[in-house]
Amino acid sequence: MNVAISGVLVALIGLGTPASAQAQRYSVTDLGTLGGATSKGYGINASGQVAGEAVTAGSVGHAFLYTPGSGMTDLGTLGGGSSTGYAINASGQVTGAAVTAGGVFHAFLYTPASGIIDLGTLGGGTSKGYGTNASGQVTGEAVTTGGVGHAFLYTPGSGMIDLGTLGGGTSKGYGINASGQVTGEAVTTGGVIHAFLYTPGSGMIDLGALGGRTSNGYGINASGQVTGQAVTAGGVFHAFLYTSGSGMIDLGTLGGGSSTGYAINASGQVTGAAVTANGTLHAFLYSNHVMRDLKSLIDPALAVYVTLDSGKAINDDAWIIANGVDSRTGDTHAYLLRKH
């Protein structure tokens, strides 16, 4: 299903129309499913390829690779029942988690030429891959021989290394950039979870919070800027943007209490989810110091029945992967938003 802003409307915008029309800047493509009812997108690359999870005709969730013009490909599993694709790089490599023949989740790396391979663990039973870069490096979480989950960095040809923690017991890596810098969350010596930035050769640093106790880092760009969520002095989670040398700034909300930043591009644009004034969760785009509801940036005729509740990924052209619910069916689908 393709739902896009029409050429007539785009022409009208160019001629000078009311502000509400001028705000319509994205065409929207429903990515569909693998034969079942639902899908969710989690990663996008510069070519508009998307990674995520979709339900098959057999009612099982499988990782997918969506390519514009070609549609959705089922990436399968590692011998078990289900899988999820969480991130994709410029070459169309996908990382995520898939059930093995032994019935446990392992991190995987899918390459179009080689298929899906098992990345193993840190000596324990399970692992999941959450982020990958152009070199095919992967970050995520893996169980150690001690039975606890630690953030890892996998490099093709070298395997998986443990990134440690912030002094506490556990950690998870969520995002990685071309330099191998990783962001995620780790338990501190004080027993609280904080966002971290790991730099090869320098180790892991604590990014703090927004006046509260906890934070989580989810996305990182080429410059090492990080987005995620952090607790404010008021005790609620707000999306943040962290820049080395400047620290963490609060990105606010859409009028409600909380927000989360999930992904960031090279320009520092952030997408995520925020609570609106009426208490519903909507996907947002933060750009030029302003957070905007993605509902205001798409065709109003589509926005009547599709609620985009979370922006999960953004590329350097500001194309966005958002998940949303179609009120006519009640089903959640992944949507690709392309900027005009």
N, C-alpha and C positions, 0 to 999 in steps of 0.2 A: 504494500500500500504506500503510495506516495502522496503527501499532502504538502503542496508548496505554494508560496506566494505567487500569484499570477503575474504574467508580464504586464498586464494592464495596471495592476496596483503598483508594481515597481516603477512604471512610467509616470504614474500620478505622483509618486513620492518625489521623483526628479523634477516635477513641474511646480512643486511647492504646495503641499497639502497641510491640513491641520497637524498639530504636534502629535496627536495619537497615531496618525498614519505614518508620520516620519519615524516613529519609534519601531516600526515593524521592519526589522533588519535581518530576519532569519527565515529561510525556507526549512521545512520540517519533513523528514523521511522516517516513516515507521519501519523499523528493521524486521518486523515480523517475528516468527519463531522457527523452530525446527519440527513443526507439526503439532505441537501442543498449544497450550493457552498463553503462556507467558514467556517473557525474555527480559534480561537486564544487561545493560552495557556498562563496562568499567574502564575501558582504555581506548584511545584513538591515536593514530599516527599522522604524519604530515600528508599522506595520500588519502586520508579519510577512511582507512581500514579500521575496523572496530573489533575489539575482543570483549567477550562477555559470557553469559550463560543463558541458554534457552531450553525450554521443555520440548522433548521429542514426542512423537506420536505414541510412544510407549510410556509417557508420563514421567520421564526421568530427565533431570537437568544435565545437559552436556555443554561443555565449553564450545564456543563458536568463533569463527573468523568471518567477519562480514567485509566484502569488498564492493565498493560502489560499481554498479553495472553488472556485477556477477552474483550478488546475493550472499547468503549465509551458508558457511560450510561447517559441518559437524566435525569437531576435532577428536571425538572419541574419548577414551579413558586409558588408564594404565592396567586394564584387565578387570577392573571392578565395575560398579554401576554408574557412578556419576562423576562429573568434573565441572570446573568453573575456570574461565579465562579472566584474569584480573588486569593484565597489562599487555601492550604490544609495542614493538619498536619499529624503526623505519624500514626494516627488511621484511616486516610481516611476521616476525617471530613473536610467539605468544607465551607468556608464563601464567601459571595458575596452580590449581590443586586438583588432583584426580585420584580416584579410589583405585588401589592396586588389587591384584588377584587375592591378596591377603586381607582385603577389606579395610585398609587404612588409607588415609590421605597422604600423598607424597607430592611435593613440588614437581612441576614439569616445565620443560621448555619445548615448545612446538616450533619446528622449522618447516616451511613449505616443502623443501626438498627431502627432508628426512623423517617427517612425522613427529610424534610425541615421544620424548625421552624422560626417564625418571631421574631427578636430580639427587635423590637419596635424602639423607638426614645428617644430623650432627652426632650420630651414634644412637639416638633414641628411635622411637617408633614412627613418628609422623613429621610432616613438613608441609608448608604452603608457600608458593611464590606469589608475591604481590606487585613487584615492579621489575622492569627490565630496561636496559639502555641499548644504544646502537651496536655495542660490542657483544651483545648477548649476555652481558652480566645480569644476574638476577639477585634480588633481595627478597626477604620474607621472614618466616619464622620456622625453626626446626627444633625438635626435641633433642637434647643432649644426652650423653650417657648417664648423667645425673637425674634425668627424668624431668627437666624443666625446659621451657621454650625460650630460645635465644634468637635474636636477629642474626641473619647470615648474609654473606656476600658470596655468590657463586660466580666463578669465572671459567668460561669454557677452556678446557685443557688443564686447568689447575684444581677444579673442584670447589668445595664449599668451606668457607672459614667462618668461625664464630666471632661476631662483633662485640660480644660481651654485653654489659649493662651499665647503668649509672650508679653502680654500687649495690643495687638490690638484686632480687632473684631472677627476674624475667625481662625480656625485651622482644620487640617485633620491628622488622624493617618494612616500610610501606612504599617508599618512593626512592628512585635512583636516577642520577643524571649521567651525562656522558663522561664526566670525570671520575665516576665511581663514588661520588658523595651519596650518602644514604640518609633519609630521614625516617623517623618512626617514633616509637614510644618505648620507654624503659623505666624500670623501677629504680628509684634513688635509694641512697643509704637511709633516708628518712621513711622509706616504705610507701612513697607516693609515685604515681606515674607521671613522667614528664616527657615532652617532646625532645628529641635529640637530633643533632646533626653530626654524622660520622664522615670524616675526611680521611682517605687513605694516607697513611704516614703520620697522621696527627691524632687519630682516634675519635672518640665520641665526646661531644660537649652537650651540656644541658641547656635547653632554650628557655627554661623558666615557664611562667604563666602570665596571666593578665591581672594579677592581684589576688587570684585564688590559689588553690593548691595543685591542681592537675592540668595537664595538657597532652595533646597527641599530635604528632606531625604526620601528615598524609601525602603531601605532594611537594616536589622540589623541581626547580628549573635549572637551566644551564649555568646560571649565575650563583647558584646555591641559595636562592630565596626559597623559603618554606612556607607552606600554608597548612592549616589544620584547625584544631579547636583548642581553646584554653578557657579555664574558669576565671571569671572576673571577680572583683572584690564583692560584687553582689551575689555571687554564688551560682551563676549560670554560665553555660558554655557559649562563647562567641568565636566566630571565625577569626583567624589572625593571619597576618603577613609578617614573616620574619626576614630581616635583611641584615647580613653581617655588618657590624659597625653601628647599626641603628637600632637593633633589637626588634621586639615584637610590637606590632600595632593592632588595635582592635578594628575589625572591619564592620562592626555593627550587625544589624539584623534588617529584616523587612517590616519592622514595626512591632514584631512580637518579642518573645523573651530570649530565644537562642538561635544559633547559627553554627554551621560547620563548613570549612573550606576543604574540598577534596582534591583539587588539582590546580596547577598554576603553569602558565606558559612563559616563553622567553621574555615577553613584554611585561610580566608581572600581573597579567589578568588572571583572575581566580574564578572558578565555578564551584558551587556547592549547594547547600540547602539551608534555608532560613525560615523561621516562623514569621508569618504575616500578622498584621494587626487583628485579624479575625481568628487567629489561632491555628491556621492550616500551614502545612509545610510546603514551601515552593522552592524550585530551583532558582539560583541567582547567577548573575554575571557581575563581578566586581571589576570595574575598569575606570581609569582616570579618577580614582578616589571616590567613586560612587558605586553603590550596590543597587542593581536593578533586578526586578522580578522578570524572569525569562518569559512569563506570560505576557508581559507588555511588549515583547520584542518579536512575537510571532503573529500570524494572521488571526485576528479576533474571532473569525468564524471557526477556526480550529480550537482556540483557547476556550470556547464555550463548553466543549465536551472532553478535552484532554487537559489534565492537570499534570504539569511537569513538576514532580516533587523533589527531585535531586539532580544536580549537575555533577557528573562523575569524572569527566575528563575534558580537556581542552587542548587543542594543538596551537601551533604558532600563528595560524591563520584565524584563530578564534573560532574554529568549528568546535562544537560542543556535543558530547554524548550526555543525554539526560534520560532518566527513567520517569515514566509517567503512567497514569491510570486513565483509561478511556471509560467515561461514565456510561456509555451505551452498552458496554460489555462487562465492565468491572475488572478487565484484565490489565495487568501491568506489562508494558512493552518498552523496549529500548528505542530511543528516537535520536536521529542524527540531525543536528541543527547546523545549517551551512550559512555562513555570513554572505550577504549580498554586497 
